[in-house]
Amino acid sequence: MKDEKYLAYAILITAFLSEPLLACDLCSVYSAQEAQGGGKGFFGGVAEQYTDFGTFQSDGRTVPNPDGESLASLSLQVFGGYNFNGHFGVQFNLPVIYREYRKTGANGSETGIGDASLIGNFRFNRKLTDDLSVTWTALGGIKFPTGDAARLNQPDFADGIGGHDLTLGSGSFDGLVGMGFDVRWKRLFLNGEMQYAIRTEGDFHYQFANDWTWSGGPGAYLVLKDDCTVAFEVATSGESKGQDTQNGVATDDTAETIVYVGPEIYFTWQDRLSAHVGADLPVSIASTGDQIVPDYRIHAAITWRF
């Protein structure tokens, strides 16, 4: 009986580790796939990400920041959903975004709701033994134009910060698809996941480029008890997108590919509560035009099953 309890918690934490991270505020959505571990029922929670932008790049090269520009972005996603069984659930996300920018003669902030999303989570192809578990997950959904996209109608008023950096929404209906995997062997695990956003034209004839985000890495359970688990992971994550367009013309300061590395700590309590906290440092940044790029980001989430 005790071994079966350990196995159940190992399965739950392994599923927890598959959850997609928040990337750019208008890109990936937080998917609480770990909430499916306990079967049928409601779940809810919050997920946040803080990103600090202070490095100036010109055509992919880091150069002195000409005007001391900076951007601090905090995205808080409130989510809730329902699992019909241990394999399928739906989830609704509503982001609340705060951005504070700094530029000589143009300091300010933006606050409001972002683009809401409705997604379905699927879990399949599970293999379970005392020492081994393998889980495959998939998601699909849609993002709605609920965020204010007025900034997209403004010209780039700073060398590295433009309207596309500050907008709270895209003004478009966008598709979301994603997949993930988790492999656990005794106390060791390996996971990976990706999301791909399929963009359409939004307000002011502005269209964000399709983008994809990914994360994953190896880890181990530090604590594995009947009522709680603690796990540590060395995570690699990233995001990549091409050039946005407006009125069919490509913009020159919107394409980027960023790779992050950082630690993640995960916690579960009984079969109700799960949480995580992590930090990401960029190890590779490729960008076009003049852009302010991230120095670091911090993210955390908590999910409660009812």
C-alpha positions as CSV (number, residue, x, y, z in Angstrom):
1,M,0.0,0.0,0.0
2,K,2.8,2.4,0.9
3,D,4.6,1.7,-2.5
4,E,1.3,2.4,-4.3
5,K,1.0,5.8,-2.6
6,Y,4.6,6.7,-3.5
7,L,3.9,5.7,-7.1
8,A,0.7,7.8,-7.1
9,Y,2.5,10.9,-5.9
10,A,5.4,10.3,-8.4
11,I,2.9,10.2,-11.2
12,L,1.3,13.4,-9.9
13,I,4.6,15.3,-9.6
14,T,5.7,14.0,-13.0
15,A,2.6,15.4,-14.6
16,F,3.1,18.6,-12.7
17,L,6.5,19.0,-14.3
18,S,5.0,19.0,-17.8
19,E,3.2,22.3,-17.4
20,P,4.1,24.9,-20.0
21,L,6.0,27.9,-18.7
22,L,4.9,31.5,-19.3
23,A,7.0,33.0,-22.1
24,C,6.3,36.3,-23.6
25,D,3.1,37.9,-22.3
26,L,1.3,37.6,-25.6
27,C,2.7,34.1,-26.5
28,S,2.2,30.9,-24.5
29,V,-0.5,30.3,-22.0
30,Y,-0.2,28.6,-18.6
31,S,-1.6,25.1,-18.8
32,A,-2.2,23.4,-15.4
33,Q,-1.9,19.8,-16.8
34,E,-0.8,18.6,-13.4
35,A,-4.4,19.2,-12.2
36,Q,-5.5,16.2,-14.2
37,G,-3.5,13.8,-12.0
38,G,-6.3,13.3,-9.6
39,G,-9.1,12.7,-12.1
40,K,-12.5,14.4,-12.3
41,G,-13.2,17.7,-10.7
42,F,-12.6,21.5,-10.7
43,F,-9.3,23.2,-10.3
44,G,-8.0,26.8,-10.2
45,G,-5.0,28.9,-9.4
46,V,-2.7,31.7,-10.4
47,A,0.6,31.9,-12.4
48,E,2.9,34.8,-12.6
49,Q,6.0,35.9,-14.6
50,Y,8.1,38.9,-14.0
51,T,10.6,39.8,-16.8
52,D,13.2,42.6,-16.6
53,F,14.4,44.1,-19.8
54,G,17.5,46.3,-19.7
55,T,20.0,45.2,-22.3
56,F,20.0,47.0,-25.7
57,Q,20.7,45.0,-28.9
58,S,21.1,46.3,-32.4
59,D,20.8,43.6,-35.1
60,G,21.6,40.9,-32.5
61,R,24.7,42.6,-31.0
62,T,24.7,43.9,-27.5
63,V,25.6,47.6,-27.5
64,P,25.5,50.5,-25.0
65,N,21.9,51.4,-24.0
66,P,21.7,54.9,-25.6
67,D,19.0,56.4,-23.4
68,G,19.0,54.1,-20.4
69,E,15.8,52.4,-21.6
70,S,14.2,49.7,-19.6
71,L,11.0,47.7,-19.4
72,A,9.6,45.7,-16.4
73,S,6.8,43.4,-17.3
74,L,4.6,41.5,-14.8
75,S,2.0,39.1,-16.1
76,L,-0.4,37.4,-13.7
77,Q,-2.7,34.6,-15.2
78,V,-5.7,33.7,-13.2
79,F,-7.0,30.3,-14.4
80,G,-9.7,27.8,-13.7
81,G,-11.1,24.6,-15.3
82,Y,-12.7,21.3,-15.0
83,N,-11.4,17.8,-15.6
84,F,-13.9,15.4,-17.1
85,N,-11.6,12.5,-16.2
86,G,-7.9,11.7,-15.8
87,H,-7.3,12.2,-19.6
88,F,-9.2,15.3,-20.7
89,G,-9.9,18.7,-19.2
90,V,-10.7,22.3,-20.2
91,Q,-9.2,25.5,-18.8
92,F,-9.9,29.2,-19.1
93,N,-7.0,31.8,-18.6
94,L,-7.4,35.5,-18.0
95,P,-4.1,37.4,-17.8
96,V,-3.6,40.7,-16.0
97,I,-0.6,42.6,-17.2
98,Y,1.5,45.5,-15.8
99,R,4.3,47.1,-17.7
100,E,6.5,49.9,-16.6
101,Y,8.8,51.5,-19.2
102,R,11.6,54.0,-18.8
103,K,12.8,56.3,-21.5
104,T,14.0,59.9,-21.4
105,G,10.9,62.0,-22.1
106,A,8.6,59.0,-22.3
107,N,8.4,57.2,-19.0
108,G,5.1,55.5,-18.1
109,S,3.2,52.3,-17.5
110,E,0.4,50.1,-18.9
111,T,-2.0,48.1,-16.9
112,G,-5.0,45.9,-17.8
113,I,-6.2,42.5,-18.9
114,G,-4.5,40.7,-21.7
115,D,-5.9,38.2,-24.2
116,A,-7.9,35.5,-22.6
117,S,-7.7,31.9,-23.8
118,L,-9.7,28.7,-23.6
119,I,-7.7,25.4,-24.0
120,G,-8.3,21.7,-23.8
121,N,-5.7,19.5,-22.2
122,F,-5.3,15.8,-23.2
123,R,-3.3,13.1,-21.6
124,F,-2.6,9.8,-23.3
125,N,-0.2,6.9,-23.8
126,R,0.7,6.4,-20.2
127,K,2.9,3.5,-19.0
128,L,3.1,2.9,-15.3
129,T,5.3,0.6,-13.2
130,D,6.9,0.9,-9.8
131,D,10.1,2.3,-11.3
132,L,8.9,3.8,-14.6
133,S,6.2,6.1,-15.9
134,V,5.8,7.7,-19.3
135,T,3.2,10.3,-20.0
136,W,2.4,12.2,-23.2
137,T,0.3,15.3,-23.2
138,A,-1.3,17.6,-25.8
139,L,-3.2,20.8,-25.8
140,G,-5.2,22.9,-28.2
141,G,-7.2,26.1,-27.9
142,I,-7.9,29.6,-28.9
143,K,-6.9,33.1,-27.7
144,F,-9.5,35.9,-27.8
145,P,-8.9,39.6,-28.4
146,T,-9.8,40.8,-24.9
147,G,-6.7,42.9,-24.3
148,D,-6.4,46.6,-25.3
149,A,-4.5,46.8,-28.5
150,A,-4.4,50.6,-28.8
151,R,-0.6,50.7,-28.6
152,L,-0.3,48.9,-31.9
153,N,-1.6,52.1,-33.6
154,Q,1.3,54.1,-32.2
155,P,4.7,54.5,-33.8
156,D,7.8,53.2,-32.1
157,F,8.5,56.1,-29.8
158,A,11.9,54.8,-28.5
159,D,14.9,53.2,-30.1
160,G,14.3,49.8,-28.3
161,I,10.7,50.0,-27.1
162,G,7.8,50.1,-29.4
163,G,4.0,49.8,-29.3
164,H,4.2,46.1,-29.9
165,D,6.3,45.8,-26.7
166,L,3.7,47.6,-24.6
167,T,0.4,46.5,-26.0
168,L,-1.8,44.5,-23.7
169,G,-3.5,42.6,-26.5
170,S,-3.2,41.6,-30.2
171,G,-6.7,42.4,-31.4
172,S,-6.8,38.9,-33.1
173,F,-8.1,35.5,-32.6
174,D,-5.1,33.1,-32.4
175,G,-4.8,29.3,-32.4
176,L,-2.7,27.4,-29.8
177,V,-1.3,23.9,-30.1
178,G,1.2,22.1,-28.0
179,M,2.7,18.8,-26.9
180,G,4.7,17.5,-24.0
181,F,6.3,14.3,-22.5
182,D,7.4,13.1,-19.1
183,V,9.6,10.1,-18.3
184,R,10.3,9.1,-14.7
185,W,12.7,6.4,-13.6
186,K,12.7,5.9,-9.8
187,R,13.6,9.3,-8.5
188,L,15.0,10.7,-11.7
189,F,12.9,12.3,-14.5
190,L,13.2,14.1,-17.8
191,N,10.5,16.2,-19.4
192,G,9.9,18.5,-22.3
193,E,7.1,20.6,-23.8
194,M,6.3,23.1,-26.5
195,Q,3.6,25.5,-27.5
196,Y,3.0,27.0,-31.0
197,A,0.8,30.1,-31.5
198,I,-0.8,30.6,-34.9
199,R,-1.4,34.3,-35.4
200,T,-4.0,36.1,-37.4
201,E,-4.3,39.8,-38.3
202,G,-5.5,41.9,-35.5
203,D,-6.3,45.6,-34.8
204,F,-4.8,48.3,-37.0
205,H,-3.8,45.6,-39.6
206,Y,-1.1,44.4,-37.2
207,Q,-0.2,40.7,-37.2
208,F,2.2,39.2,-34.7
209,A,4.4,36.5,-36.2
210,N,3.7,32.9,-35.4
211,D,5.8,32.0,-32.3
212,W,6.8,28.9,-30.4
213,T,7.9,28.4,-26.9
214,W,9.5,25.4,-25.2
215,S,10.9,24.2,-21.9
216,G,12.3,21.0,-20.3
217,G,15.2,19.3,-18.7
218,P,16.4,16.7,-16.2
219,G,15.6,16.6,-12.5
220,A,15.2,14.5,-9.4
221,Y,12.8,14.1,-6.4
222,L,14.4,15.5,-3.3
223,V,11.4,14.5,-1.0
224,L,8.9,11.7,-1.8
225,K,6.5,11.2,1.1
226,D,2.9,10.1,1.5
227,D,1.6,13.7,1.9
228,C,4.1,15.8,0.0
229,T,6.8,15.8,-2.7
230,V,9.6,18.2,-3.6
231,A,11.5,18.1,-6.9
232,F,14.4,20.0,-8.4
233,E,15.0,20.5,-12.1
234,V,17.7,22.1,-14.3
235,A,15.5,23.7,-16.9
236,T,16.2,24.9,-20.4
237,S,13.5,27.1,-22.0
238,G,13.1,29.5,-24.9
239,E,11.0,31.3,-27.4
240,S,11.3,32.1,-31.0
241,K,9.3,34.3,-33.4
242,G,9.7,35.9,-36.8
243,Q,9.0,39.5,-37.9
244,D,5.6,41.0,-37.2
245,T,3.8,42.7,-40.1
246,Q,1.6,45.8,-40.3
247,N,-0.4,46.5,-43.4
248,G,1.5,43.6,-44.9
249,V,4.9,45.2,-44.4
250,A,7.4,43.4,-42.2
251,T,8.7,45.3,-39.1
252,D,12.5,45.2,-38.6
253,D,12.6,45.1,-34.7
254,T,10.3,42.2,-33.7
255,A,12.0,38.9,-34.6
256,E,13.9,37.1,-31.8
257,T,15.1,33.8,-30.5
258,I,16.0,33.5,-26.8
259,V,17.3,30.5,-24.9
260,Y,17.2,30.5,-21.0
261,V,18.7,28.2,-18.4
262,G,17.7,28.2,-14.7
263,P,16.6,26.2,-11.6
264,E,13.1,25.1,-10.9
265,I,11.6,23.8,-7.6
266,Y,8.3,22.0,-7.5
267,F,6.1,21.1,-4.5
268,T,2.9,19.0,-4.1
269,W,0.8,18.5,-1.0
270,Q,-1.6,15.5,-0.9
271,D,-3.6,15.4,-4.1
272,R,-4.8,19.0,-3.8
273,L,-2.0,21.5,-3.9
274,S,0.8,21.9,-6.4
275,A,3.2,24.8,-6.8
276,H,6.5,25.8,-8.4
277,V,9.0,28.7,-8.5
278,G,11.8,29.2,-11.0
279,A,14.3,31.7,-12.4
280,D,15.6,31.9,-16.0
281,L,18.8,33.6,-17.2
282,P,19.2,34.1,-21.0
283,V,22.3,32.3,-22.4
284,S,21.6,33.1,-26.1
285,I,19.7,36.0,-27.6
286,A,19.3,36.7,-31.4
287,S,17.2,39.7,-32.4
288,T,16.6,42.0,-35.3
289,G,16.7,45.7,-35.4
290,D,17.0,47.7,-32.2
291,Q,15.4,46.0,-29.2
292,I,15.5,45.9,-25.5
293,V,16.0,42.2,-24.5
294,P,15.6,40.4,-21.2
295,D,18.1,40.3,-18.4
296,Y,16.3,37.7,-16.4
297,R,12.8,36.4,-15.5
298,I,11.1,34.9,-12.5
299,H,8.0,32.8,-12.5
300,A,5.8,30.9,-10.1
301,A,2.4,29.2,-10.0
302,I,0.0,27.5,-7.6
303,T,-2.8,25.2,-8.4
304,W,-5.6,23.8,-6.1
305,R,-7.8,20.9,-7.0
306,F,-11.3,21.0,-5.5
